[in-house]
Amino acid sequence: MQQMELFKPGKIGSCTIPNRIVMSPASTKFSTPEGFVSQSTIDYYEARAKGGTGLIIIQAIEVDNPAGHTYTPPILINDDKFIPALKELTDAVHKHGTKIAAQIHHGGPSAPRTMTGQQPLAASANNRPEMFGYIETEPPRALTLEEIGDVIEMHAQAVRRCKEAGFDICEIHAAHRYLINSFISKAWNKRTDEYNGDLKARARILLEIIARARELVGPDYPIMSRINGHEYIEQFGLHGITIEDAKELAVMLEKAGLNALDISAFPANNPRMEWGSRVHLAAEIKKVVNIPVITVGGLDAEIGEEVLREKKADFVAIGRGLFADPELPNKVKEGRLEDIRPCLNCNTCNVKLFDWWNCAINPSYGKEREYTIKPAEKSKKVLVIGGGPAGMEAAATAAQRGHKVTLYEKENCLGGLMIMSSAIEDRLYALAKNMEHQVKKHGVQVVLGKEVTPEIVEDLKPDVVIMATGSSAIIPEIPGIEKAKVLNALSLDREGSLLGYSDPKFVKSDSLMSDTRAFVKKYGIPLVNKAVILGGELAGLEIADFLTKRGRTVTVLDPGEKVMDLECPPMPRLRKHLRQQLQLQDAIFTSVKFDEITDKGIAITTKEGEKRFHEADTIILAMGVNSKNELAKKLKGKVPEIYLIGDCSTPYGIMEAIQGGARVARAI
């Protein structure tokens, strides 16, 4: 059998890397308030090393405290006192044969006053908010020449500290919306001194950092840099870095002594990012340099293997896939593809800037030590009622711990609302099949097509009952609501975002595929010309976005004053983006009173008292859900232990459902 390209060793400078899978850097916020690496940080990265990753690039670590902070708490490297804790991290990763790099970073214009206590810094002052991506911060001030010298020394000393802390490679962050890129980008840099002019002048700060770092660490220590292959800001009338600029810069950086290039783009984490959307940038840069090129951006093992075979890059960086499943590399290498928990590309991990990061489908994310599955002290007879994500997670985990688990699902298949939602986001189907595989792999007895009654529970005599019976749609009192044209969103989605907003098929498809069309016709997703959605929270807006992307005319009506009131930080960027897109289409109306539903549409009264009528082929109710926990009430006092998880406890989303299942299964 031919060896996969993913698992061939590679080199970056003097560093030999066991395979071509790189963990891309992403903030964890697990460090101590003082900026030291914590045990949680070590556990997090060590889990990915155990899982077979070839090279881990840890999150951006700050060279300037506090002026460089873009998240809190940061990991700091602005002082030698941080070296010992960093050495503990590198030692832990090295135990598993994995190499480790540190990405050194200065947030510059993206370091908000709320974290730094001062005005942000950049090459030049800038009052164009489009340049900040999804970060809401004040315009920066320009660095003085003296401050530029300080920044150069900060970065160079950080490279030295990386070497002393045992990092195999140091990566200088010169991409995205951060400080060094504000010099390189002609959209940012408006200086009138030697740090502006042609590309070489704009890149002078980075070239001087490299030169000074080489003085401190010598010629053999591997140094690389992340750069933008393109700045996607043309829609704002701005002209930043192009791929031709990036190619010219790449040649410059190779001559300056860099050992590899990590090619990203700005914005780095667009909510609509497609799978493999940055590969073409790396492929172009690889044509003009002889040093290794790393590609990043919506990659998984399948895409990565194709990229390497086609020689579009030398290494593939995976971020979210390794958040979802730290053992992804080992599972791919061993052919255990059905065991891989597939990233949904839902951006839950990246939805908040100033809050704890998380993963919608990996409950052990950031809790690797405490969530290690341990044998139960006593094997119990466990009954799980409901085969959605919460129930399947609870059942599989409890069985792994040695409990005897039976799972009842009233429908004829496992998956719950993931199956319906996979008509829109096919990765939800992959997740449902992965979870079903885990249930069966660990010996759970599954009973389908049978609704549990108190009598069944009495006959089974379980020690533990875990309720995962879901939710039911809230049906408002509106005259005519019983008409056939009225559907409820629960049959299309679940409250709390199971629509998998970021999949490319969702973003770019103008029409439904024939097989999906048949599926959704059968189950009720409305292939109509005009739809009115009642309810402006996430479920309603995502369905609206799904339909408008397919050429349908959609109106969203909500009785509240606002839809998705997300004005205060931490700001969920993905949801704000979704709301803005619909507002641009003038498709949202708030503070309305629903008067009557007729065969032709819905009559409303606006907040000004104006009577209006919105024509509709279909009206979709998305007014929220209520927990379905009637059975739990009937079982109270009749079983030794009973737990409610998922929507039947508190209606929310897939992350809370899976986390609830994992938490209860570890506790019993």
Buried (B, 14 or more C-beta within 10 A) or exposed (E): EEEBBBBEEBEBBEBEBBBBBBBBBBBBBBBBEEBBBBBBBBBBBBBBBBBBBBBBBBBBBBBBBBBBBBBBBBBBBBEEEBBEBBBBBBBBBBEBEBBBBBBBBBBBBBBBEEBBEEBBBBBBBBEEEEBBBBBBBBBBBBBEEEEBBBBBBBBBBBBBBBBBBBBBBBBBBBBBBBBBBBBBBBBBBEBEEEBBBEBEBBBBBBBBBBEBBBEBBEEEBBBBBBBBBBBBBEEEEBEBBBBEBBBBBBEBBBEBBBBBBBBBBBBBBBBBBBBBBBBBBBBBBBEEBEBBBBBBBBBBBEBBBBBBEEEBBBBBBBBBBBBBBBBBBBBBBEEEEEBBBBBBBBBBBBBBBBEEBBBBBBBBBBBBBEBEBEEBEEEBBBBBBBBBBBBBBBBBBBBBBBBBBBBBBBBEEBBBBBBBBBBBBBBBBBBBBBBBBBBBEBEBBBBEEEEBEEEBBEEBEBBBBBBBBBBBBBEEEBEBBEEEBBBBBBBBBBBBBBBBBBBBBBBEBEEBEEEBBEBBEEEBBBBBEBBBBBBBBBBBBBBBBBBBBBEBBBBBBBBEEEBBEBEEEEBBBBBBBBBEBBEEBEBBBBBBBBBEBBEEBBBBBBEEEEEBEBEBBBBBBBBBBBBBBEBBEEBEEEBEBBBBBBBBBBBBBBBBBBBBBBBBBBEB
